[in-house]
Structure formats: C-alpha cells, structure tokens
Amino acid sequence: MKRIFFLLLITATFLSNAQTVTEPKNNPAEWSQSYEPFKIVGNLYYVGTYDLASYLIVTNKGNILINTGLKDSLPIIKNNIKKLGFNYDDIKILSLTQAHFDHMGAMAEIKKETGAKLYVDEKDAAELESGGKSDYELGKYGITFQPVKPDFLLKNNDKIKLGSTVLTLLHHPGHTKGSCSFMLETKEGNKNYKVLIANLPSIIIDKKFSEVKTYQNIQKDYAYTFSAIKKLNFDLWVASHASQFDLHKKRKAGASYDPKLFMDKENYFKKLKDLEKDYLEKVKEDSVKK
Ligand SMILES: [Zn+2]
C-alpha cells in the first residue's frame, strides 16, 4: 500500500513539473543572431543578441542582468559576458522589462545556474509563474517560457540596490500588466549619467481593448504609461529591443566606446509620439467598431 502511494506521489509530482514549454517559432532571425557585447556607459553593458537586448550592470557586489532573450539566447549571453571579462556566476540579481517569451526564454535557466534573485514588477508575477500562459494575448500559445517564481515583487519607484548601483523600477503597464522601465545613475570618470532602460508601450492586439477580458484596465494602463513615460528626464536611453532604440543605426560593429551614441533624446520622444498616435488611432477605431 505504502509503496503504491509513494509511486503515485512521484508520478503526480513528475506530471505537474512536466509542463511543456512551447516557444513560438518563426521569430525574426535577428532575435537569435549573436552580436558583440559592448560598454554603453559607466557600469552598464549590452550583452544581448542582435535584437533582443540584455543589460549587464556590473558592481563590486556582483552583477545585475536585465532580460534574457529566447531560450537559444543563453549561450550568446554567456559568451558575451565572458568576452567582456566578467563572470556569468557573478550575476546576483535578475530582472526584466516585460513577461514575454522573447525576454524570458533563458530566465529560469539562468536563475537556476547562478542562484540569482529575481526582482519583478508585481503585476507581471502571475505571467512569470504561468510561463506566459496567463498573458492576455500571448497566452493563446500556451506556456511559452519556463515558469519561474519571483523572489521580490516591486511597485512603481521601488529600488533595486547592489553595491553602489541603484536601479529604480518605473511601472509602465499596457504591453503586459507589469511592463516596466528602469532608471539608473552611473559614473564615468568624474561625469554622472542618468540612463533610462525603456520598455516602449507598443500594442500587440487587433481586438478592441474592451474585449480583452483578462486585462480589464489595459486601455487605462496605456494612457497612464504614455503620460508617465513622456515626462522622464535622462541623459542616455536604450530599450527592450535593439531596433526600438536604433542600436544598429547608431553603432556600427567594432565601434569604440562612446556614450554619446545613446544621448539622442529627440529620437526617444519621436518614437513615443508615433506609438501614442497608434494608441489614439486604436482607441478611435475601437469606438466605431461593432
Ligand atoms: Zn513583448
């Protein structure tokens, strides 16, 4: 009797852990293409793929990694960290700008391998634990990344501290319920730089906002995010995708260190203006659609 019960228990545990992760296929080739890592400014480095941005923040108490690309980005990120002369095992803190599979693919694996703590916008916690299945839109693809349990849940303006680095989380919902940007200050010589890692509020649905049953506040959240993200003040900016901040137009492969490349604030405000136009057009279309 006991033995059978034990076997059943093992089987049940095995089944509950054996959720199949199905990462969507046919993604843009640039997402999986490697790219040379480089220093953006101060202690902030780009270690992502050609288009999926991952950011490494290096401190004397260990490092912070933001975003992890797709599942197949892991060897690229690892190699990039090594190329820069840093240790993968020194990652102490993990975070993300949005709980979508193209930024979450390698998160669970990196957390397991490094033992780093995961800090997230509290509104994305459910999506992270469901492997994206609870997402209002991408949930239709099922579990798209390995589910992961956050260690710390953050709210707007909460800080992540490591060594002398302070990262401020800015809640910018809409794209996902817990999409967020980060602000940090970094130093180079005797100069201080304020850097924004922006999660731009792009829209991914065709149906009306009011038809999104599992995210009732989606329209309100976008409206809030546009008003908040436009007011930010910073010296340099980057984003969740390289294409969103025109990385490859600004910086040619092999280019030497130059923080000025990312000081194009006008471009940031122009991108936001275009995105807000899309948003306002959608709101208008929604109101006349049956
Ligand atoms: Zn996304």
Boltz pocket constraint, residues with backbone or C-beta under 6 A from the ligand:
constraints:
  - pocket:
      binder: B
      contacts: [[A, 98], [A, 100], [A, 175]]
      max_distance: 6.0
